[in-house]
Amino acid sequence: VNPLGGAKTSLPMQVVAGMDGRLVILDRQWRIQRFAPDGAVVDQKSRPWLMHAPVAVTVDDAGMLFVSGGGTLAAYDPATGLVWQAQVGGGTGHAVALGIGPAPRHDVVALDALNDALELFDRATGRVVSARPLPPSAGERALWGDLDLDAAGNAYALDRVNGTVAVLPLGAAGGAVRTVALPPRTRR
């Protein structure tokens, strides 16, 4: 049984369970596919409105798609089309991962790997709300590669080179940034 309703994907690179209950697949053919919870194809957007191939996607509770083409972040309403575009890092950044921030604002959070920062964008306008620097690495230069957010408003950014996770409180309660070292790799 094909869990995606018979849809073909080409070089899939990211899967996101949207807050709206749909599954979103981003592939290397500049395509974003959406699926209903039962696997039925909802739609697909090919060759989206970005200058470069999409590298990250996230979805808010209303079904709005937020897509990074690296240096550009775009909001796309599946019913009406492109809503806004914004530059990551003021034009010098590269967003490698996206998420939706904590209530009440639910800003779009972009992990900017070139500027070692989290950048928060207003969902409705694309205006930069804030930028939060990621902690410096104790070892080699960080290679920020993934991002997740929890219900309490904490952002978790993964440094793939140094084996650490930066924890940044984004919620109203705030708090200090901290770094969690991952256990060393063991051989089996």
N, C-alpha and C positions, 0 to 999 in steps of 0.2 A: 504494500500500500504506500503510495506516495503521500507523505504528510502535507505536501504543499499543493495539493489539488491538481497534480499533473503539470505544474508550471516548470519551465526550464530556467535554471540559473546558470550564468556563465561566470566562472571564477568568483564565487561568492567570497566576500572578505569580512563582512560584519553582519551580525544578526542582533536585532533590538526588539524586545517586547515592549511595545508602546503602552503608555499610560491609558490609552483608549482601548486596550485589549487586543489590538492587532499586532501581527508580527511583521517586521520590516527587514528586508534583506537588501544590503548594498553590495553591488558587484563591481568588478573592474571594467565593465563595459559601459560605465557612466549610467548605470541604471539603478533605480530604487523600486523595489517591488513590495507591495503591501498585501498581506493575507489576513483573512478573518480568523478568529480563534479556532474554527473547525478546519482550517487549511485551504478554504476556497480563496481563489485569487480575487482581490479587490480591485487593484489597478497597478500600473507601473508607469514610472516617469523615466523616459530615456533621454540621454544627453541633456541633463538638467542645465540650468541657467548659469553655471559656473565656468570660469576661465580654465580651470584645471580639473582633472579627474577627482571625483569625490573621494574623501578619505575617512569620513566619519559622519554618522547620522544619529539623531535622537528624535523622539516624538513626544509632544506634550499631551495633556489630558483631553484636549479638544481635537487631536489628530493632526495638528500642525507639524510639518516636517522641518527640522533644522539640519542643514547639511553643510559640512566644511569641505571646501576645495583646497584645503591647506591654508593659504593666506586670506581666503574669503569665507565668510559665514553668511548663509542665506536662509531666510524663512520662506517656506513654500506652503500655501494653503492648497490642498488637493482639489478643492472646489473652485477656487478663483485664480490660482497661479501664484507667481512670485509676489511676496509681500514686502520684503526688504533685503538688502545686502549690506554687509559691513566688513571692514578690513580688520583682520586679527592683528593685535599688537601694533595698531596704528599703521599697518602696512608692512611691518617688518616681521610679523609672526607667522606661525604655522600650527594650526589647530589639528592635533592628531586624535583627539577624543572629545566627545561632547556629552553633556548630561543636563538634566533639568534640576535647578536648585530648589532650596527649601521654601515652604510657605512663609509668608503670604504671597511673595512676588513670583516665585517660580521662574527666576531668570534662567537664561541659557548659559551654561557654564562650559567654557572652552579651555582645554589643556593646551597651552601654547608652548610647544617643545623648544622653539628657538629662543624665546625670551624667558624661559624658566618661570612661568607664571600661570595662574588661573585668571581668566578674564570673564567677567559676568556681563551679559548683554540683556537689555530689556526685551522681553518676548515680543511686545507689540511694535516697537520702533527700531530695534537693532542698536539703540544708543548704548554705549559702554557705561555700565553702572559703576563698576570698580574693577581693579586689577590687583590680584594678591600674589606677591612673589612666593615662589616655592623655596624651601630651605636649601642652602648650599650643601653640596655633597662632601662627605669627609674623604672620599676616595677620588676616583676618576670623575671627569665631567659627566653629569647626569644625562641619561637618555630617557626622558619622560615618554611613556608609551601607552598608558591606559589610565582611565578615570572611572570612578564610580561615586555615587552619593547615597547616603542613607537617609532615613526618614527624620532623623534628629538634626539634619542640616550639615553633616560632616562630609567633606570631599576627601577622597582617597586617590592620590596620584602615585602611580607606579614608576620607579626608576629602575629600568631594566638592567643597567650596567652595574650599579652598586648594590642591587638587591635590597632596596628599601622602599617603604611606602610613606609618603608625606601625608599627614592628616591635618586638614585645614578646616576649622569650624566656620561655616558660612551662615549658620542660623542666627537668630536674634540673641541667643545667649552668649555667642562669641566664645572666646577662649584662645589659648595659646596654640600655635602651630607646633606639632611634634612629628618626630620621625620614628618609624618602627622598622627595625632591622629584621629582614627575613632570615630564617635559619639557614645555615650553610647547606649547600647541596651535598647529598650523600650518594655514594655509588652503591649499586646493588650487586 
